[in-house]
């Protein structure tokens, strides 16, 4: 569905409970709720008649459920904010933590009287509003949330208001205690005090835009560093990749001041705005030190020894940050929340090396690309564990896939196909029962990460996707590559072209009669004549032996091998049972 660049109606369900029947009272929850309702009305234009406030006895389990489901009346372009200030509880189930909200009449000894968190998220599927934001001043576990890939980088806003989103910010995780008081604002909890500060401008971008993502980052940072806090907020996406915008009028003024530009995915028009979320965990200055130094080393042939040392340092740092001490393969059953948390930690650990491989792939010449080769050989040969949970051993391949996609898309964008060939053909020594044998990196990594889709389907919003790893990477990498390369609206094309070349080269080198289908596969099934695979085939036929990937050594520079590989992937497309 194509959403509009604005909101229709704005709705809010605001809940605050001081007085409980069966658990200890709170001091500031009702005040937190009342001020939140006023802020949404007075600062962000939520109509008073569209704000439902449930305080104390009115916040029974039945009333909360009925009010939440009443928003089925919302229209697709509406937004809904749900605020809850009260007690939460976490219990351990057979499949991991289960989080509950405790309503005014809730009895922790009677689970049927509580509200399961995942009941709310499932019921959110019944509400048509494109944006739903949960602001929960309570601590509980059992949340499987995805973070934005790089909290400190500039975010590619553009059509965030046109994209579907279900976002969550909670005061703390399981086994943490909410600080009901001692906040930076008298009469409020620590969490809500910082939340109100964020909404009053603390989380605004340089342009004055206040987004849900900016608010979440700000509150996470401020609560985590508050000297009176004993809690760490938990935040991210349940589904989607859009962003609720609080003060839409600021965005509209910015759009009016600049000519509208076409937006690819949403099908409408929007301005490509770059915003800097408040409360960033890694500053742009810190990132620019790596980028500027690497660019300086790449641009000066006399500094090749320093370049080697620089790249080797970041390889070692990444391997140290991701070894089995920090990412053990042993442990209890892995929940969706556990998987999401580990993916986020892998991405954080990879952030510096990611900048290295992006710039090497974009700018590296023949001699410098040997360092790119070294990166991926070392990563592929690192220990992923030989015993433990299958999910953790398999997920050990994820940061390598993440970095390979980063490097590959950068290479395609720059048409530096020599970099792509260097990475794909890097000779990785793999262990066999009776010794060792070298294999091309592209074969090793695709085989190693082969079952990742099974685990990515457990993540919010990915359970029904044909290629969940590809879909996740598409969203995760866009803001990073936009920051590094100003890749703009061509991102979709470059991402698809990389995946097509990955599938073709794997088919060529593995002799498996198969290649990994990515997002290009369902596009091919939908419209073969305009698919990324067809566009690549047309380019190769038109340019012949001068086609960039062939000249760089992919498919052993043989048009005949490429033709055979195309037939393999075409045949795979015909056999896919995707409807």
N, C-alpha and C positions, 0 to 999 in steps of 0.2 A: 504494500500500500504506500502511496505517495502522500506524505503528510505536508501540511502547510508550513510556511516560515513564521507562523505566529501561533498563539494559543486561542482556542475558542473560550471555553469556560475554565475557571480555576476553582478547584475544590480542595477542602482541607478537613481532615478528621483529627481533632486534637484531644488527647486524653491525658489526664493528670490525676493521680491517686495518692492522697495522704493517708486516708483512713481505710484500713483493711479489716476484714472480719477475722482472719485467721493468721495473719502475719504482722510483724512489727510495723508501726506507722512510719511514714516519712514526713519531713518537715516542709519541703519546698516544692513538691511535685505539682500541686495545683497552681501555685504561682508561676512555675515554669510554663505550664500549659496555657494559662491565661495570657501571659505576656507573649508567648509564641503566636497565639491566635491574633492578638492585637498587631503584632509585627507583620504577619502575613496580610492583614487587612489594610493597615495604614501605609506600609512601605512598599508592598508589592501588588496592591490592587485586587486582592482576593475579596470578592463581594461578601458582605457580612452574612447574607442569606445562604451562602455556599460553604460556610464554616460551621461544622458541627463540633461542639465542645462537650465532652463528657468528663465530669469531675466527681471524684469520690464514689458515692453509691450509684450514681448514674452510669459509671464505668463498669457495669457488670459484664460477664462473659457474653451473655445473650445480646446485650445492647451493642457491644463492640462488634460482634459478628454481624448483626443486622445492619448496623451503620456502614460497615466496610462494604458489604455486598450491595448496599443501596447504590453504590457508585457504578453499578452496571448501567445506570442511566447516562453515564458520561459519554461524550462523543469522542471519536478517534483523535481529534486535535486538541483535546482537553489535557490538563495536568492535574495531578492529585498529590498532595503532601499529607503524609500520616505522621503525626508526632505522638509519642507515648512516653510518659514519665511515670515510672513505677518500678516494681520489683520484677526481676527475671529469675529464671531457674534453669539449670542444666542437669540432665540425667544421662547416664551412659546406657546406650542401647546396643543391640547386637551388631549394628552397622555403624557405630560411632555415637558422638554426642547428639542429643536431642534438646533443642532449646524451647523454652516456654515463656510466655508472658503471664504474669499473675494478675488477673482482673480483681476488682474490689471484693468480689465474693469468691475468689479462688482459694482453694485449700490445697497446699502442696501435697497433702496425703491423699488427695483425690484427684488424679490426673485428668479425669473427665471434666473437672471444673476449671482447668487451665486452658490457655490458647497456645497450641503448638505453632511455632514460628513457620514451619513449612506448610501449615494449613493456610496461613496468610499468603505466602508466596504462590501457592497453587491457585488460590482464589483470585489472586491478582491477574491470572490469565483470563478471567471472566470479565475484567474491566477493560473497556475499549480504549481508555485514555492512553495516549502515546507515551507519556512520562508519568511515572509514579516514583516518589521519593519517600523512603521510610527513615525517619529520624527518631531513634529509639534510645531514650535516656534510661537504659537498663542494661545489665550485663547477663549474657547467656551465650552458649555455644551452639554448634550445629548449623552454622551459616557457611554455605559454600558460595564464596564470592570471588569474583575476578577483579583484579586491580587494573588500572591503566598501566601500560608497560613502563612508562618513565615519568615519574611524578615531577621531576625537576625540569623536564624539557618543555619547550614551547609546544602547545597543543594545537593541532590543526582543527579549528573550530568549524569553519564553513557551514556545513549543514547539520550541525549537532542537533539543532532544534527540530529538524525534519526526521531525525532517526529515533526509532523506538528505544526506550530505556526503562529499566527497573533498577533503581539504585538504593543502597542501604548504608546508613551510618549508625552504629551502635556505640553506647558509652563504654563498653568493655567486653571482654571475652569471658568464657567460662571460668569459674572459680575466682573471679575478681569482684571486688566490692565497689559499688557505686558510691562516690563521695557526695552525700546529700547535704551540701553546705560547704563552707570554706572556699566558695568560689570567688572569682575576681569581681563578681557583682553581688552585693549583699542580697540575700533572699532567694538565691538561685543555687542549684547544684553546680559543681565544677564544669560538667559537660555542657549544660544549657547556657551557663555564663559565657563560655567561649563560643558556643554556637550563635548566641545573640550578637556577640562582638563580630563574628564573621559576617552575619547578615546585615549588620550596620555599616559595613564597608571594609572590615578587616580582611575579607577574602576577595575583595574586588581586584580585577586586573588593572593594568595601567590605563585601559580604556573605560574603566568603571563598571565592567560587566561582572555580575555575581552569578556563578554557576554552581550547580550541585557538586560537581567535581572539585571546584575551588574551595567550597565550604568544607567538604569532607577532608581535603588535604590540610586545610588550616586548622580544623578542630583536632585532627589526628596529631598534628605537630604540637599545638598549644596544650592540649590535655596531657599528652605524653611527657611534656617538659615542666608541667605545673608542679611546684614543690609540694603541694598538698595532695597531689593525685596518687592513687594506688591502682590506677586502671590505664589500659591502653585501648583506645577506640579501634573498632574493626569496621572496615568500609570497603565498598566496591560495587560491582554490578551483579545482579541476579541474572538479568537478560539484557541483550541489546548493547549498543555502543553509542547511543545518543547522550544528551546531557540536558537535564532540566535547567532552564535559565530563569532566575528569579525576577530580575528587572529587565523585562523584554524591551521596554521603551528605550533603554540605552543602546541595545543592539539595533533597534529600528533607526535611531538617529545616525548610527555609524553607517548603516546600509544606505541611508538617504544621502550621506555625504560622499559615497563612492559608488561608481557605476556597478550594477549587478553583473556578476559573471556566472556563466553556466556551471552547474554542478553535475558531475557525472552520475553518481549512484542514485540520488534521490529523485532525479528526473525533473526537478524544478530549477529555480534560479536562486543563487545565494552568494554572499560575499565570502571570499576566502579569508577569514579573520584568523590571525594567530594570536592566541592568548596565553598568558603565563599564569598557571594556577598558583594561588597564594599558598604559603606554607610548604613550599617545595622542599623535598628532602635532600636533593642534590642541586646545587645552584648552577646557573649557566656559566658563572665565572669558573667554577671547578671543572665543568666539562670542557670549556674552551681551552684550558691549559693543555689537556691531552690533544685536542684537535689542532691547536695552533702549533704545538711542538712537532706533532707528526707531519703536518703540512710543511713545516720548515725543513724537516729531515728528508721528506720525499722530494722537495724541490732543489736539493743541493747534493749533487753526485759525490762531493767530497766527504759527505757525512754518512757514508754507507755503514761504517763500523758502529757509529752511534745509533743509526737506525736499527741495526741488528740487535744491539743491546736493548734498545727501547722496546722492540717487539717481543724479545725474549723475556723481558721483565714482566710484561703484561700477560704473556702465556703462563709463566710461573705463578703469577698472582691469581689468575683465574683457576688454574689447576689446584692450587692450595685452597682457594675459597670453595671449591666444589668437590673436594675429595671425600672419601667415605667417613671421615671424622665428622664432617658437617652435614653430610647427606647419607646417613647409614641406611643399609638395605634391610636391616632387621627391624622388627617392631610388630605391633598389633595390626589388625585389619585397617586398611586405608580407606577413609571416608572421602567423599567429594570435597569436603572442606580441606582435608589434609592434602589432597592432590593440588587443589587451587593454591594453597599456601606454598607448597614446594615449588610449583611452577613460578610463582612470583619471586621466590628467593633465588631460583636459578637465573631469572632474567636480571635481577638486581646484581648478582655476581658477575654476569656477562656484560654489563653495561659498558665498562671501559674497553674491554677487548672488542666489543661490537663496533665502537668507533674506529678502532684500529683496522678491522677487516673491511669495514665500509670504505674507508679512505684508501687503503691499499688496492681494493678492487676498482675503485673509481679512478685513481691517479697512477697506480703502480706501473712501472715499465718492466721489461723482461727480467732484468736482474733483481728488481725489488719484489717481483711476484714470487721469487723463491721463498721469501719470508711468509707470504700467504700460504704457500704449500706447507711450510713448517708448522704454521698454526694448526692447520686441519689434520696433519699427520699426528702431532702430539695429542690433540684432543681425542681423535678417534682411537688412539692406542692406550689412552688412560684407563685405569681400572674402573669398571662399572659394577664390580661385585660379582661373586660367583655363587652366593647363597643368600637367602632371605626372601622377602616378598617380591614376586615377579613384577608388580607395578613399580616398585622403587628401582629395581635393576633396569627395567625398560625405560623408565623416565630419566635415567642417567643419560640417555641419548638426546633428550629434548634440548638442552642448551647448545649442543652441537648442531642440531637441525636449525635452531633459532639463529645461530651465527652464520650457518651456511646460507640460509635464505637472505639474511642481511647482506652478506657479501655478494651473493648471486644477483639480487635485484639491483644493487649498486653497479655491478659490472654490466648488466643488460642496459641500464639507463645510460651509461657512458659508452655503450657499444664496445666495451673493452672485453671482447670475447676471449682474449688470451687469458685474462684473469679467471674467467669461468672454466676454461679448459684446464688451467693450472690446478684449480680446486678439485674439479671432478676427477682428474687423472692422478692426483697425489697418491703415491704408493704407500699403502698402510699395511703393516705387517700384522697378520692375524694368526692366532694360535689355533692349531688343529690337534687332533688326538696324537699324531705322530710327528709333530714338528710345527714349523711356521711356514706361511706362504704370503706373498704380497698380493694385495688386491687394490683396485682403484677405490679412492675415497667414496665416490658416488655409489658404488655397489655396497661398500661396507656400511655406510650411514643409512641407506634405504633399508637394507636387511636388518640392521641393528634396531632401527626405530619402527620396524614393520607393524607392531601391534599397538602403537600408541593411540590409534583411533579408539580402541576399546575403552581406554581410560579417559580420553578427552570427551567422550560421549557422556561421562558422568558429570561434566561441568555444566553450570547454569547456561541454558540457552543452546547447548550443543547436542542434546540427546537425540534430536531427529535429523541431524545433518548427515549427508552422505560422506563428506570429507571434513570431519570436525577439526583435525589438526590444521589443515589448509585454511579453513575459515577462521580459526583462532589466530593464526599467524598473519593473515591478511589484515585483521583489525589491529593486532598488537604492533606490527612493524610500521604502519603508515605514519604515525606521528614521529617516530624516531627517524625514519628516512626523510620525512619532510624537513625536520630540523637540520639534518646533516647535508641534504642535497637540494633542498627546495624543489622536490620532485613533482609537486602540484598534481594536476588532474591526470597526468600520465601514469600515476601510480598503478591504476588498475591494469593498464596495458603491460607495464614492465613486470608486475607480479605474475601475470598469466604467461608471459613469454618465458620467464625463468622456469616456471613449473613445466611448461611444454618441453623445453630443452632438457630439463632434469629427467623427465619421463623418457624422452627419446634416447638420451645418452645412457641411461640405465639399461634400456632395452638393448642397446648396441653392445655394451660391455659385459652384461650379465649372461647373455645367451639364454635368458629365461623365457623369451617369448612374451614378455610383460613389461609394463612400466607403470610407476605409481600415478594414479589419477589424482589430480588436484581440482581446484575450482573450475579449471578449464573444461573438465570432463562433463559436468552438468550443463555448462554453457553449450558444449558441443551437442549434447543430447537435445537441448532446447532449440538451437538454431545452428545447424551444421554450416550453413553458407557464410555466417559471420563469426564463427567460433575462433578462439585463439589458435587452435590447432590448424584450422583451415588457413588463417592468415599467415602462419609460419610456413605452411606448405606452399602457399602462393608466392611468398617472398623468396623461398629457396628455389622454386622453379623459375621465377623471373630473373634472379641474379646468378643462378647456376653456381659454378665453382668459385665465384667471387663473393658469394654470400658470407657474411662475417663469421658465423659459427663454423662454417667449413674451412675458411681460411685460417682460423685459429687452431684447427686440429681436432675439432669435435667430429665424431663419426669417422675418425681416421682420415679426414679430408676427402672422403669418398662420397660423391653424390649418389652412387649406387647403394652404399650402406645406408645413407640417410633415407632413400626411397623405401628400402626394406623396413627400416625402423618405423617410418610413417605408417606403413601397412600394418605393422604390429599394433601400434597404438590405435589406429582406426578400427582394427578388428576388436580390440578391447572395448572401445566405445560402443560398438554394436552389441556386445555381449552384456554390458552393464544392465542390470535389472533395476533401473531407476525410473520411477514414474511419478 
